Amino acid sequence: MRSISLKNIFSQERAISRLLQAYRAGRIHHAMIFAGPDGVGRFTTAKAWAKLLLCHNPAGTAGTADSCGICKSCLAVDGGSHPDFNHIYKELNKISRDPALRGRSAVKLPIEVMREFFIEKVASKPLLSSRSVWIISESEKLSVEAQNALLKVFEEPPGFCHIILLCTRLDQLLPTTLSRCQIVRFGPVERQKIIAAVVAAGRTESEAAFWAGFTGGSLGAALQCSDVSTEKVSAYHIKQEIIKQLSRYSLSEAIDFAAELSEKCKSLTEYFAGLERDTGKSDINRRSQAFIINLICSAVSDAMKFAIAPDEIIHNDQKDCIERLAGRLDAETAARLVEKCYESARWIEDSVNEKLLFEQLLISIAKPDMMPVL
């Protein structure tokens, strides 16, 4: 049983400070949005914050506050059995009372899930603590209909209820949703702390430095990627193979290279599907596709800046490959290709054919003069 607390969360001092200021002042907003990238501690902080709000004997001094960690409520949160701590996520459709909803792929967070697991229950009085806390993951995937249904709760919330929306893209939330919530922003984790954590998990300094740069300050993503290492699949080896081949392939090899990327994508998806049985296969596959597209994008981006800042590239462990790629692409072309990568990443959400996605991107890189002007 893993105990969490606000004092153990690092690199999010600003967000924690804002929460504690509200707690000490007794002005805790009934609805909050924890905004920031995946893997920077938003859910962990939300759970630790919920633990404090539900705690029977909060601990701390004049300048700090935290859950006591030993009361019945704290033990229940840590044990995953607190009746007043509720986590809403799109995969709840699999345990819905509605057979039709159970049979759907959980791509969005639909109105049916929100009604059954949140709206119908949010007014129920707490059973163990004086408050109830609801955490809604991936709130950027709430449908417009679902967000509109939430407005009544936001406008007339039960006095004992606290709602936390975890969001990676505020632009996907309606203005009416944003206006009724207090936004707490989470930033990237410090690079050296990510490197230290990945090294502590058994990886080399060179690999750890790559994951720290590649994940853009996401400790969770860095640890998850570095943990993909078995006899059958290794995310780091996949990365090394892709970057090496990317620096060498020709236009005539683009189709075969795309097929190889699809096979690597399949291996990653099978690995994660075995670990995350509650996550939809389509979600996991999109994540694997995004991983490979982002790898390609990071290499092209490194090639673009190699001439002026060779020591600041993400793929410093394969500098020779990046130098070779930079020799094929001038800065302007590389910039256009980075935009092409971003466009491909957007297509992933629209379920564009995977092999076609890889083929078009690789053809553009091998023969940039064939690429349409963006």
C-alpha positions as CSV (number, residue, x, y, z in Angstrom):
1,M,0.0,0.0,0.0
2,R,1.6,3.2,-1.2
3,S,1.1,6.4,0.9
4,I,1.0,9.7,-0.9
5,S,1.1,13.2,0.4
6,L,1.6,16.8,-0.9
7,K,5.0,17.1,0.7
8,N,6.4,14.2,-1.4
9,I,5.5,15.8,-4.7
10,F,8.4,17.5,-6.4
11,S,8.9,20.1,-9.2
12,Q,5.4,21.4,-8.8
13,E,6.0,23.9,-6.0
14,R,3.9,26.6,-7.6
15,A,0.8,24.5,-8.0
16,I,1.2,23.0,-4.4
17,S,1.7,26.5,-3.0
18,R,-1.5,27.7,-4.6
19,L,-3.5,24.8,-3.3
20,L,-2.2,25.3,0.3
21,Q,-2.9,29.0,0.2
22,A,-6.5,28.3,-0.6
23,Y,-6.6,25.6,2.1
24,R,-5.2,27.8,4.8
25,A,-7.5,30.7,3.8
26,G,-10.5,28.4,3.9
27,R,-11.4,29.4,0.3
28,I,-11.3,26.1,-1.6
29,H,-13.0,26.3,-4.9
30,H,-15.6,23.6,-5.5
31,A,-14.3,22.9,-9.1
32,M,-10.6,23.0,-10.2
33,I,-8.8,22.2,-13.4
34,F,-5.3,20.7,-13.0
35,A,-3.8,21.8,-16.4
36,G,-0.6,20.6,-17.8
37,P,1.1,17.8,-19.8
38,D,0.8,14.1,-19.0
39,G,3.2,12.6,-16.6
40,V,4.1,15.7,-14.5
41,G,2.2,14.7,-11.4
42,R,-1.3,16.1,-11.9
43,F,-3.1,12.9,-10.9
44,T,-0.7,12.2,-8.0
45,T,-1.2,15.8,-6.8
46,A,-5.0,15.5,-7.2
47,K,-5.0,12.3,-5.1
48,A,-2.8,13.9,-2.4
49,W,-5.0,17.0,-2.4
50,A,-8.1,14.8,-2.1
51,K,-6.5,12.9,0.8
52,L,-5.9,16.2,2.6
53,L,-9.5,17.3,2.0
54,L,-10.9,14.0,3.3
55,C,-8.4,13.7,6.2
56,H,-9.9,13.5,9.7
57,N,-6.9,15.0,11.4
58,P,-4.9,17.3,9.0
59,A,-1.3,17.8,10.0
60,G,1.0,20.7,9.5
61,T,2.3,24.0,10.8
62,A,1.3,27.6,10.1
63,G,3.0,27.5,6.7
64,T,2.1,24.0,5.5
65,A,-0.7,21.5,5.6
66,D,-1.0,17.9,4.7
67,S,-3.0,14.7,5.4
68,C,-2.1,12.9,8.6
69,G,-1.5,9.6,6.9
70,I,-2.8,7.5,9.8
71,C,-6.5,8.2,10.2
72,K,-9.2,5.9,8.8
73,S,-9.8,8.2,5.9
74,C,-6.1,8.4,4.9
75,L,-5.7,4.7,5.1
76,A,-8.8,4.2,3.0
77,V,-7.5,6.6,0.3
78,D,-4.1,4.8,0.2
79,G,-5.8,1.4,0.1
80,G,-8.1,2.5,-2.8
81,S,-11.3,1.9,-0.8
82,H,-12.4,5.3,0.3
83,P,-16.2,5.7,-0.4
84,D,-15.9,9.5,-0.8
85,F,-13.0,9.4,-3.3
86,N,-14.1,8.9,-6.8
87,H,-12.1,8.6,-10.0
88,I,-14.0,9.1,-13.3
89,Y,-12.3,8.0,-16.6
90,K,-13.5,7.0,-20.0
91,E,-12.9,3.3,-19.6
92,L,-15.6,3.1,-17.0
93,N,-17.8,2.4,-20.0
94,K,-16.7,-1.3,-19.6
95,I,-18.5,-1.7,-16.3
96,S,-21.6,0.4,-17.3
97,R,-25.1,-1.0,-16.6
98,D,-25.8,-0.2,-20.3
99,P,-24.7,-3.2,-22.5
100,A,-24.5,-0.9,-25.6
101,L,-22.1,1.4,-23.8
102,R,-20.0,-1.6,-22.6
103,G,-19.5,-2.6,-26.2
104,R,-18.2,0.7,-27.4
105,S,-14.6,1.7,-27.8
106,A,-13.6,4.3,-25.2
107,V,-12.2,7.1,-27.4
108,K,-14.0,10.1,-25.8
109,L,-15.5,10.6,-22.4
110,P,-19.2,10.3,-23.3
111,I,-22.2,11.8,-21.7
112,E,-23.5,8.3,-20.7
113,V,-20.4,7.7,-18.5
114,M,-20.7,11.1,-16.9
115,R,-24.4,10.6,-16.1
116,E,-24.1,7.1,-14.7
117,F,-20.9,7.5,-12.7
118,F,-20.9,11.2,-11.8
119,I,-24.1,13.2,-12.3
120,E,-26.4,10.6,-10.7
121,K,-24.1,10.2,-7.7
122,V,-22.5,13.5,-7.0
123,A,-25.3,14.7,-4.7
124,S,-24.9,11.6,-2.4
125,K,-23.7,12.6,1.1
126,P,-20.2,11.5,2.2
127,L,-20.0,8.3,4.1
128,L,-16.6,8.4,5.8
129,S,-15.5,12.0,5.6
130,S,-17.2,15.4,5.7
131,R,-16.4,15.9,2.0
132,S,-16.5,14.0,-1.3
133,V,-13.9,14.4,-4.0
134,W,-14.3,13.6,-7.7
135,I,-11.3,13.4,-10.1
136,I,-12.2,13.4,-13.8
137,S,-9.3,12.2,-16.0
138,E,-8.7,13.3,-19.6
139,S,-11.4,16.0,-19.3
140,E,-10.2,17.4,-22.7
141,K,-12.0,14.3,-24.1
142,L,-15.4,15.3,-22.6
143,S,-17.9,15.7,-25.3
144,V,-19.7,19.0,-25.7
145,E,-22.9,17.3,-24.5
146,A,-21.1,16.0,-21.4
147,Q,-19.6,19.4,-20.6
148,N,-23.0,21.0,-20.8
149,A,-24.4,18.4,-18.5
150,L,-21.7,19.3,-16.0
151,L,-22.7,22.9,-15.9
152,K,-25.6,22.4,-13.5
153,V,-23.3,20.7,-11.0
154,F,-20.8,23.5,-11.4
155,E,-23.5,26.1,-10.9
156,E,-25.2,24.4,-8.0
157,P,-22.6,22.2,-6.4
158,P,-23.3,20.3,-3.2
159,G,-21.5,22.1,-0.4
160,F,-19.5,19.0,0.5
161,C,-18.4,18.3,-3.1
162,H,-15.0,19.0,-4.7
163,I,-14.4,18.3,-8.4
164,I,-11.0,18.2,-10.1
165,L,-10.7,18.0,-13.9
166,L,-7.3,16.8,-15.2
167,C,-6.7,18.4,-18.6
168,T,-3.9,18.5,-21.1
169,R,-5.6,20.8,-23.5
170,L,-7.6,23.7,-22.2
171,D,-8.7,24.7,-25.7
172,Q,-10.8,21.6,-25.8
173,L,-13.0,22.8,-22.8
174,L,-15.9,25.1,-23.4
175,P,-15.6,28.7,-22.2
176,T,-18.6,27.9,-19.8
177,T,-16.6,25.1,-18.3
178,L,-13.4,27.2,-17.9
179,S,-15.3,30.1,-16.4
180,R,-16.7,28.0,-13.6
181,C,-13.4,26.3,-12.5
182,Q,-10.2,27.5,-10.9
183,I,-7.2,26.6,-13.1
184,V,-4.1,25.3,-11.4
185,R,-1.2,25.0,-13.8
186,F,1.4,22.3,-13.7
187,G,4.8,22.7,-15.5
188,P,7.4,20.2,-16.7
189,V,9.6,18.4,-14.2
190,E,13.2,19.5,-14.0
191,R,15.5,17.7,-16.5
192,Q,18.1,16.6,-13.9
193,K,15.4,15.1,-11.6
194,I,14.0,13.1,-14.5
195,I,17.5,11.9,-15.4
196,A,18.2,10.9,-11.8
197,A,14.9,9.0,-11.6
198,V,15.5,7.1,-14.8
199,V,19.1,6.2,-13.8
200,A,17.7,5.0,-10.4
201,A,15.4,2.8,-12.3
202,G,18.4,1.0,-13.8
203,R,19.1,2.9,-17.1
204,T,22.3,4.4,-18.3
205,E,23.0,8.1,-18.0
206,S,22.9,8.4,-21.8
207,E,19.5,6.7,-22.1
208,A,18.1,8.7,-19.2
209,A,19.3,12.0,-20.8
210,F,17.5,11.1,-24.0
211,W,14.2,10.2,-22.3
212,A,14.3,13.4,-20.3
213,G,14.7,15.5,-23.5
214,F,12.3,13.5,-25.6
215,T,9.4,13.5,-23.1
216,G,9.6,17.3,-22.6
217,G,9.7,17.3,-18.8
218,S,7.2,14.5,-18.2
219,L,8.6,12.3,-15.5
220,G,5.8,9.7,-15.9
221,A,6.4,9.4,-19.6
222,A,10.2,9.1,-19.2
223,L,9.8,6.4,-16.6
224,Q,7.2,4.6,-18.7
225,C,9.3,4.7,-21.9
226,S,12.5,3.6,-20.2
227,D,10.6,0.7,-18.5
228,V,9.7,-0.8,-21.9
229,S,12.6,-3.2,-22.0
230,T,12.1,-6.9,-22.4
231,E,13.6,-9.7,-24.6
232,K,10.9,-9.0,-27.2
233,V,10.7,-5.2,-27.2
234,S,12.8,-2.3,-26.0
235,A,11.6,1.3,-26.5
236,Y,15.2,2.6,-26.4
237,H,16.4,0.0,-29.0
238,I,13.4,0.8,-31.2
239,K,14.3,4.5,-31.0
240,Q,18.0,3.8,-31.9
241,E,17.0,1.7,-34.9
242,I,14.5,4.2,-36.2
243,I,16.9,7.2,-35.9
244,K,19.7,5.2,-37.6
245,Q,17.5,4.1,-40.5
246,L,15.9,7.6,-40.8
247,S,19.4,9.1,-41.4
248,R,20.2,6.6,-44.2
249,Y,17.1,5.5,-46.1
250,S,16.3,6.6,-49.7
251,L,13.0,7.3,-51.4
252,S,12.8,3.8,-52.9
253,E,13.0,2.4,-49.3
254,A,10.3,4.6,-47.9
255,I,7.4,2.0,-48.3
256,D,9.4,-0.8,-46.7
257,F,10.5,1.5,-43.9
258,A,6.9,2.4,-43.2
259,A,6.0,-1.3,-43.0
260,E,8.8,-1.7,-40.4
261,L,7.5,1.2,-38.4
262,S,4.1,-0.4,-38.4
263,E,5.6,-3.6,-37.0
264,K,7.4,-1.7,-34.3
265,C,4.2,0.1,-33.5
266,K,2.5,-3.3,-33.1
267,S,5.1,-4.5,-30.7
268,L,4.7,-1.4,-28.5
269,T,1.0,-1.8,-28.5
270,E,1.1,-5.4,-27.6
271,Y,3.4,-4.6,-24.7
272,F,1.3,-1.9,-23.3
273,A,-1.9,-3.8,-23.8
274,G,-0.6,-6.5,-21.5
275,L,0.1,-4.0,-18.8
276,E,-3.0,-1.7,-19.1
277,R,-5.9,-4.1,-19.5
278,D,-8.4,-1.3,-18.5
279,T,-7.2,0.9,-21.4
280,G,-8.8,0.5,-24.8
281,K,-6.6,-1.1,-27.5
282,S,-7.3,1.8,-29.9
283,D,-6.1,4.3,-27.3
284,I,-2.9,2.3,-26.8
285,N,-2.3,1.9,-30.5
286,R,-2.7,5.7,-31.0
287,R,-0.1,6.2,-28.2
288,S,2.3,3.9,-30.0
289,Q,1.8,5.7,-33.3
290,A,2.3,9.0,-31.6
291,F,5.5,7.7,-30.0
292,I,7.0,6.9,-33.4
293,I,5.8,10.1,-35.0
294,N,7.3,12.1,-32.2
295,L,10.6,10.2,-32.5
296,I,10.8,11.2,-36.2
297,C,9.8,14.8,-35.4
298,S,12.5,15.0,-32.7
299,A,15.1,13.8,-35.1
300,V,14.1,16.3,-37.8
301,S,14.0,19.1,-35.2
302,D,17.5,18.1,-34.0
303,A,18.7,18.2,-37.7
304,M,17.3,21.7,-38.0
305,K,19.2,23.1,-35.1
306,F,22.3,20.9,-35.4
307,A,24.4,23.5,-37.2
308,I,24.0,26.2,-34.5
309,A,23.5,24.1,-31.3
310,P,24.9,20.6,-31.7
311,D,25.2,20.0,-28.0
312,E,21.6,20.8,-27.3
313,I,20.0,18.1,-29.5
314,I,17.7,15.5,-27.9
315,H,19.4,12.6,-29.7
316,N,22.9,13.4,-28.4
317,D,23.5,9.6,-28.1
318,Q,23.2,9.3,-31.9
319,K,24.9,12.6,-32.9
320,D,26.4,11.0,-36.0
321,C,22.9,10.1,-37.3
322,I,21.6,13.6,-36.7
323,E,24.6,15.1,-38.4
324,R,24.0,12.9,-41.4
325,L,20.3,13.8,-41.5
326,A,21.2,17.5,-41.1
327,G,23.4,17.1,-44.2
328,R,20.3,16.1,-46.2
329,L,18.0,18.8,-45.0
330,D,18.5,22.6,-44.9
331,A,16.9,24.5,-41.9
332,E,13.9,25.7,-43.9
333,T,13.1,22.3,-45.2
334,A,13.5,20.7,-41.8
335,A,11.1,23.3,-40.3
336,R,8.5,22.4,-42.9
337,L,9.0,18.8,-42.1
338,V,8.5,19.4,-38.4
339,E,5.2,21.0,-39.3
340,K,4.4,17.9,-41.4
341,C,5.1,15.7,-38.4
342,Y,2.7,17.7,-36.2
343,E,0.1,17.4,-38.9
344,S,0.6,13.6,-38.9
345,A,0.3,13.5,-35.2
346,R,-3.1,15.3,-35.5
347,W,-4.2,12.7,-38.0
348,I,-3.6,10.0,-35.4
349,E,-6.6,11.2,-33.5
350,D,-8.7,11.0,-36.6
351,S,-7.8,7.3,-37.0
352,V,-6.0,7.7,-40.3
353,N,-4.6,4.5,-41.7
354,E,-1.3,3.8,-39.9
355,K,0.7,2.6,-42.8
356,L,-0.4,5.4,-45.0
357,L,0.4,7.9,-42.3
358,F,4.0,6.6,-42.0
359,E,4.4,6.3,-45.8
360,Q,3.5,9.9,-46.5
361,L,5.7,11.2,-43.8
362,L,8.7,9.1,-44.8
363,I,8.3,10.0,-48.5
364,S,8.2,13.8,-47.5
365,I,11.5,13.4,-45.6
366,A,13.2,11.3,-48.3
367,K,12.1,13.6,-51.1
368,P,11.2,17.0,-49.5
369,D,10.8,18.7,-52.9
370,M,7.7,16.5,-53.3
371,M,6.1,17.8,-50.2
372,P,3.4,20.4,-50.6
373,V,4.0,23.8,-49.2
374,L,2.2,24.1,-45.9
